């Protein structure tokens, strides 16, 4: 893994979560969702952890829009 060469093992999980959160926020921003609303969406499924962030980052716009009710 490329990141494993520059990120200490004990920091990998937190770093990956931060990266996924950033990707999900950018994705929601592309859909014109305000920062506060995007943060609420990120926090809406806490039990799914990084899986939820990955889903938001990769899901088609139509799926996210349906989830948001837009």
MMTF fields as JSON, N, C-alpha, C and O atoms, coordinates in Angstrom:
{
  "mmtfVersion": "1.0.0",
  "mmtfProducer": "UNKNOWN",
  "numBonds": 279,
  "numAtoms": 280,
  "numGroups": 70,
  "numChains": 1,
  "numModels": 1,
  "chainsPerModel": [1],
  "groupsPerChain": [70],
  "chainIdList": ["A"],
  "bondAtomList": [4, 2, 8, 6, 12, 10, 16, 14, 20, 18, 24, 22, 28, 26, 32, 30, 36, 34, 40, 38, 44, 42, 48, 46, 52, 50, 56, 54, 60, 58, 64, 62, 68, 66, 72, 70, 76, 74, 80, 78, 84, 82, 88, 86, 92, 90, 96, 94, 100, 98, 104, 102, 108, 106, 112, 110, 116, 114, 120, 118, 124, 122, 128, 126, 132, 130, 136, 134, 140, 138, 144, 142, 148, 146, 152, 150, 156, 154, 160, 158, 164, 162, 168, 166, 172, 170, 176, 174, 180, 178, 184, 182, 188, 186, 192, 190, 196, 194, 200, 198, 204, 202, 208, 206, 212, 210, 216, 214, 220, 218, 224, 222, 228, 226, 232, 230, 236, 234, 240, 238, 244, 242, 248, 246, 252, 250, 256, 254, 260, 258, 264, 262, 268, 266, 272, 270, 276, 274],
  "bondOrderList": [1, 1, 1, 1, 1, 1, 1, 1, 1, 1, 1, 1, 1, 1, 1, 1, 1, 1, 1, 1, 1, 1, 1, 1, 1, 1, 1, 1, 1, 1, 1, 1, 1, 1, 1, 1, 1, 1, 1, 1, 1, 1, 1, 1, 1, 1, 1, 1, 1, 1, 1, 1, 1, 1, 1, 1, 1, 1, 1, 1, 1, 1, 1, 1, 1, 1, 1, 1, 1],
  "groupList": [{"groupName": "UNK", "atomNameList": ["N", "CA", "C", "O"], "elementList": ["N", "C", "C", "O"], "formalChargeList": [0, 0, 0, 0], "bondAtomList": [1, 0, 2, 1, 3, 2], "bondOrderList": [1, 1, 2], "singleLetterCode": "X", "chemCompType": "L-PEPTIDE LINKING"}],
  "groupTypeList": [0, 0, 0, 0, 0, 0, 0, 0, 0, 0, 0, 0, 0, 0, 0, 0, 0, 0, 0, 0, 0, 0, 0, 0, 0, 0, 0, 0, 0, 0, 0, 0, 0, 0, 0, 0, 0, 0, 0, 0, 0, 0, 0, 0, 0, 0, 0, 0, 0, 0, 0, 0, 0, 0, 0, 0, 0, 0, 0, 0, 0, 0, 0, 0, 0, 0, 0, 0, 0, 0],
  "groupIdList": [1, 2, 3, 4, 5, 6, 7, 8, 9, 10, 11, 12, 13, 14, 15, 16, 17, 18, 19, 20, 21, 22, 23, 24, 25, 26, 27, 28, 29, 30, 31, 32, 33, 34, 35, 36, 37, 38, 39, 40, 41, 42, 43, 44, 45, 46, 47, 48, 49, 50, 51, 52, 53, 54, 55, 56, 57, 58, 59, 60, 61, 62, 63, 64, 65, 66, 67, 68, 69, 70],
  "secStructList": [7, 7, 4, 4, 4, 6, 1, 7, 4, 4, 4, 2, 2, 2, 2, 2, 2, 2, 2, 2, 2, 2, 2, 2, 2, 2, 2, 2, 2, 2, 6, 6, 7, 7, 2, 2, 2, 2, 2, 2, 2, 2, 4, 4, 4, 4, 4, 4, 6, 2, 2, 2, 2, 2, 2, 2, 2, 2, 1, 7, 2, 2, 2, 2, 2, 2, 2, 2, 6, 7],
  "xCoordList": [0.838, 0.0, 0.894, 1.83, 0.615, 1.431, 1.428, 2.484, 0.261, 0.187, 0.931, 1.419, 1.02, 1.71, 3.171, 3.787, 3.732, 5.139, 5.341, 6.458, 4.288, 4.448, 3.597, 3.796, 2.67, 1.802, 2.085, 2.038, 2.379, 2.627, 1.4, 0.27, 1.603, 0.493, -0.563, -1.754, -0.144, -1.107, -1.935, -2.906, -1.574, -2.316, -3.147, -3.944, -2.971, -3.596, -5.126, -5.736, -5.736, -7.199, -7.758, -8.683, -7.197, -7.661, -7.41, -8.243, -6.283, -5.958, -6.932, -7.403, -7.236, -8.177, -9.571, -10.249, -9.99, -11.287, -11.317, -12.297, -10.246, -10.182, -10.225, -10.9, -9.52, -9.516, -10.896, -11.361, -11.548, -12.891, -13.897, -14.771, -13.777, -14.676, -14.49, -15.469, -13.248, -12.98, -13.563, -14.136, -13.424, -13.977, -15.5, -16.109, -16.117, -17.576, -18.066, -19.075, -17.366, -17.746, -17.637, -18.504, -16.568, -16.426, -17.557, -18.092, -17.919, -19.008, -20.325, -21.069, -20.611, -21.85, -21.82, -22.853, -20.658, -20.518, -20.794, -21.4, -20.348, -20.624, -22.125, -22.58, -22.883, -24.343, -25.005, -26.211, -24.216, -24.686, -25.295, -26.199, -24.809, -25.271, -24.4, -23.174, -25.011, -24.275, -23.435, -23.771, -22.352, -21.409, -22.112, -21.873, -22.963, -23.655, -24.553, -24.594, -25.274, -26.153, -25.322, -25.702, -24.203, -23.325, -22.789, -22.73, -22.402, -21.916, -23.009, -22.724, -24.249, -25.362, -25.56, -25.836, -25.42, -25.539, -24.419, -24.66, -23.196, -22.07, -22.313, -21.934, -22.942, -23.179, -24.481, -24.797, -25.236, -26.566, -26.545, -27.565, -25.447, -25.345, -24.079, -23.175, -23.998, -22.756, -22.348, -21.16, -23.292, -22.962, -22.254, -21.678, -22.297, -21.671, -20.22, -19.504, -19.784, -18.385, -17.889, -18.558, -16.704, -16.079, -16.876, -16.762, -17.669, -18.511, -19.489, -19.727, -20.06, -20.987, -20.27, -20.782, -19.088, -18.312, -17.943, -18.011, -17.559, -17.218, -18.435, -18.338, -19.573, -20.81, -21.126, -21.428, -21.056, -21.361, -20.37, -20.747, -19.138, -18.119, -18.292, -17.935, -18.839, -18.88, -20.267, -20.377, -21.308, -22.671, -23.004, -22.551, -23.792, -24.226, -25.033, -25.686, -24.982, -25.695, -27.175, -27.768, -27.775, -29.214, -29.551, -30.609, -28.68, -28.918, -28.816, -29.642, -27.81, -27.647, -28.802, -29.329, -29.191, -30.317, -31.6, -32.407, -31.792, -32.979, -32.928, -33.934, -31.762, -31.586, -31.9, -32.515, -31.475, -31.685, -33.103, -33.524, -33.828, -35.186, -35.241, -36.198, -34.197, -34.16, -34.446, -34.456],
  "yCoordList": [-1.166, 0.0, 1.244, 1.338, 2.156, 3.359, 4.195, 4.646, 4.406, 5.235, 4.613, 5.329, 3.31, 2.621, 2.987, 2.779, 3.526, 3.924, 5.299, 5.631, 6.107, 7.463, 7.733, 8.748, 6.861, 7.043, 5.92, 4.743, 6.286, 5.246, 4.35, 4.83, 3.077, 2.131, 2.557, 2.333, 3.165, 3.568, 4.782, 5.117, 5.446, 6.6, 6.263, 7.086, 5.075, 4.724, 4.817, 5.386, 4.276, 4.273, 5.692, 6.012, 6.543, 7.932, 8.684, 9.483, 8.433, 9.105, 8.694, 9.538, 7.418, 6.943, 7.539, 7.923, 7.613, 8.213, 9.679, 10.133, 10.422, 11.833, 11.962, 12.847, 11.097, 11.147, 10.827, 11.503, 9.809, 9.452, 10.557, 10.849, 11.165, 12.259, 13.428, 14.034, 13.743, 14.815, 14.512, 15.392, 13.279, 12.887, 12.967, 13.423, 12.524, 12.574, 14.022, 14.354, 14.879, 16.292, 16.954, 17.738, 16.638, 17.193, 16.714, 17.484, 15.457, 14.897, 15.592, 15.959, 15.771, 16.448, 17.913, 18.475, 18.525, 19.905, 20.017, 20.988, 19.018, 18.986, 18.958, 19.41, 18.429, 18.366, 19.601, 19.605, 20.645, 21.935, 21.837, 22.599, 20.915, 20.802, 21.705, 21.631, 22.547, 23.448, 22.649, 21.512, 23.239, 22.552, 21.979, 20.826, 22.759, 22.283, 21.098, 20.132, 21.176, 20.071, 18.841, 17.718, 19.047, 17.924, 17.239, 16.011, 18.023, 17.452, 16.614, 15.553, 17.085, 16.315, 14.997, 13.972, 15.016, 13.782, 12.821, 11.628, 13.336, 12.481, 11.819, 10.668, 12.546, 12.036, 11.249, 10.78, 11.096, 10.481, 8.959, 8.371, 8.327, 6.866, 6.498, 5.886, 6.858, 6.643, 5.181, 4.886, 4.279, 2.862, 2.257, 1.173, 2.953, 2.419, 2.858, 2.321, 3.824, 4.25, 4.633, 5.354, 4.138, 4.467, 3.944, 4.477, 2.924, 2.403, 3.456, 3.569, 4.234, 5.299, 6.402, 6.902, 6.777, 7.812, 7.36, 8.144, 6.106, 5.562, 5.564, 5.923, 5.165, 5.154, 6.549, 6.719, 7.549, 8.915, 9.428, 10.182, 9.029, 9.483, 8.852, 9.458, 7.633, 6.887, 6.724, 6.399, 6.939, 6.711, 7.691, 8.836, 7.236, 8.143, 9.304, 9.162, 10.433, 11.629, 11.348, 11.835, 10.565, 10.287, 9.562, 9.804, 8.689, 7.955, 8.894, 8.839, 9.746, 10.694, 11.685, 12.012, 12.157, 13.092, 12.455, 13.115, 11.175, 10.466, 10.368, 10.584, 10.046, 9.978, 11.316, 11.367, 12.4, 13.743, 14.246, 15.238, 13.569, 13.988, 15.183, 15.957, 15.323, 16.457, 15.998, 16.811],
  "zCoordList": [0.0, 0.0, 0.0, 0.794, -0.854, -0.999, 0.271, 0.715, 0.861, 2.058, 3.231, 4.106, 3.257, 4.333, 4.441, 5.486, 3.381, 3.398, 4.017, 4.415, 4.109, 4.64, 5.879, 6.546, 6.198, 7.361, 8.354, 7.997, 9.599, 10.605, 10.775, 10.677, 11.023, 11.158, 12.175, 11.956, 13.276, 14.304, 13.89, 14.569, 12.795, 12.283, 11.042, 10.592, 10.493, 9.222, 9.269, 8.364, 10.292, 10.373, 10.402, 9.656, 11.262, 11.339, 10.034, 9.607, 9.411, 8.15, 7.06, 6.297, 6.98, 5.964, 6.192, 5.24, 7.45, 7.752, 7.326, 6.736, 7.622, 7.205, 5.691, 5.164, 4.989, 3.529, 2.961, 2.042, 3.499, 3.035, 3.345, 2.529, 4.513, 4.867, 3.899, 3.463, 3.567, 2.609, 1.245, 0.603, 0.797, -0.508, -0.492, -1.459, 0.604, 0.698, 0.751, 0.129, 1.481, 1.537, 0.167, -0.22, -0.564, -1.926, -2.821, -3.619, -2.692, -3.501, -3.19, -4.1, -1.92, -1.531, -1.958, -2.319, -1.919, -2.377, -3.875, -4.33, -4.639, -6.078, -6.35, -7.401, -5.404, -5.542, -4.935, -4.688, -4.696, -4.166, -2.775, -2.434, -1.987, -0.602, 0.261, 0.189, 1.068, 1.946, 2.937, 3.267, 3.407, 4.302, 5.544, 5.905, 6.193, 7.388, 7.091, 7.852, 5.98, 5.584, 5.238, 5.57, 4.58, 4.219, 5.475, 5.537, 6.463, 7.727, 8.396, 8.951, 8.347, 8.936, 8.198, 8.821, 6.873, 6.093, 6.478, 6.661, 6.602, 6.988, 8.336, 8.548, 9.238, 10.585, 10.725, 11.819, 9.648, 9.735, 9.876, 10.235, 9.613, 9.738, 10.507, 9.939, 11.786, 12.539, 12.68, 12.814, 12.652, 12.804, 11.603, 11.696, 10.482, 9.268, 9.102, 8.257, 9.896, 9.876, 8.495, 7.755, 8.158, 6.879, 5.686, 4.582, 5.899, 4.818, 4.316, 3.114, 5.25, 4.883, 4.115, 3.113, 4.583, 3.9, 2.484, 1.537, 2.353, 1.037, 0.125, -1.048, 0.662, -0.115, -0.64, -1.821, 0.24, -0.171, -1.216, -2.113, -1.104, -2.047, -3.424, -4.434, -3.47, -4.733, -5.349, -6.531, -4.582, -5.099, -6.225, -6.216, -7.184, -8.254, -7.672, -6.638, -8.336, -7.881, -7.669, -6.706, -8.561, -8.447, -7.148, -6.567, -6.687, -5.448, -4.246, -3.334, -4.25, -3.147, -3.133, -2.07, -4.293, -4.37, -3.863, -3.209, -4.162, -3.665, -2.142, -1.466, -1.611, -0.17, 0.484, 1.55, -0.159, 0.378, 0.137, 0.732, -0.726, -1.043, -1.978, -1.964, -2.794, -3.74, -5.149, -6.073]
}
